Amino acid sequence: MNKEIKYSVLIPLKDEEGNIADLIQELEPVMNQLNQPWELICVEDGSKDRTKEILLDLAKTKPYLRVIIFAKNYGQSSAFDAGFKAAKGEYVITLDGDRQNDPSDIPKMVKLAENCDLVCGSRVNRQDPVTKKMISKMANQIRSRICGDNVMDTGCSLKVYRTSCLRNIKMYQGMHRFLPALFAIEGFRVKEVPVNHRARTKGVTKYNFFNRSFNTVADMWAVHWMKKRQLRYKVEREIS
C-alpha cells in the first residue's frame, strides 16, 4: 500500500454522463479540507452514454483522478472489486455516481473510521419513491435478521472501509450488498451513522425489484450459511 495516499474515493459508474462532472466538482473541496493526500478512482462499467469520454477529459486536468474502464458491463460488485484492488489509500470511501449520496457527510465518517473498520451510511429522509423505500426497508430488516450484521441500510453506497480489512474479503457477484455482514464474520468493527440523501435530478436508476430481489435472496442465504459455518475454535495452549 502506498502510504502517501490516505484516502481512496471509489465511484462505480454506469450511464452517469449528466452527473459525474458535477459530482467530482462537489467532491474535490470536501476531500481537500481533510488535509490528507487522496485519490479518486472511477470505474466505468460499460456505459452506453458519454460517461467514458467525460471521465477521460476530466483525467487530463485532475491529477488525483484514476479511471478504470471495463470492456463491458460487469455489474456493481465487479466495479467495487476492481476499485478495491486498485486503491492505494489507508481507507477506501465509496459512493454512488448518481449524486444522491452527499459528499459533505464524508468528514464525519472518516473521523469515526479511526476507531473501527467499516463505517456505513444510513440514509435519513430518503428521497426515493414510496414503493422503493417500503421494499428496501422490508428487505433490510429481513437481511439484518438473517445475516446478523446489525446494519439497517446496507444499500447505501456511502461507506468508509479500512483497506487492510478489505484485503481479507473475497468478493463474489452481488456481495457488495453484504459487505457489512462479511466484515462482521471476520470479526471487524462495523458502525452505522445517519447520512443525508438527495433526490436524483439527472439520469435514471439502474435498479428495480426484478433485477435485484431474486438474486439478493440467494446471496443473503449464502452469507447466512457462511456465518453459521464460521470456524470458532479457541487454542488453549501450544507446546513447542
Steps between C-alpha positions, in 0.01 A plus 500: 500500500622848414528680835494838325129457425266519799163476327392323181156613384331239281202568272352229272332657194244377250336756270554805723606758239275763657638455852867410507657842427280674758565227756878530465478879523301460823727230640833677444472775767361251755801272458747788494373630835610171661859614443617151406619360164214339312411344168177445308440171319212495252406161359318537168272196484407469132300822462309557177503879534795747516612412853831353379584800279420745781723309743791494256469876447486564876808282557706738285458784753452317830819319607325323788256324262561141394262340249439125463307413186324163474474324162125464559245525779599258778289638785555689823673221693767473230540878490549515877744209491713661228507826694582328830795323341626821335469715814824633648351673804479394862123542471259449209199731479219383270201689366257475210540698180139627495569783751242369747779444755620828652882546504465740795435195721850364432696696768292370791520146361878495463531626858293206622709265286804571713351273768331234288546309175185585305271802531165461321276789406132465585277718283261729690211681328561274202409671172362201309151387392284365784486149353878482471543616860248245629660208314848611609397533866344154505799345320746665740311371804496144366866514396617643832312229692629213286858623455535653847695805385293752704505742206164642395593655164760289324375638165660838571823511298652775716743300713855529635708180509836431659699374202700241695169337598367507143801288399351216706164504319439286192248661267238310300221625274242681713715499814544880509159513671624275780839651578396605855403137572826372348696747714311383811572135418872585493472664842550855370338801669195642316314823578200667337442876492208708361579679173321735266320370191412704194257459213638389167477797261671355190503156343293199604547230763649171378329289764147372552320222685550245224873552430589499869270305728521139384880483480527688829299234682742228385798717597349564843469130575857444376625756754280341769661161422849655524415652838366169636801304370757746632792337685487591869769289665712626790856384560561422867877486462776403261802295608823511303 
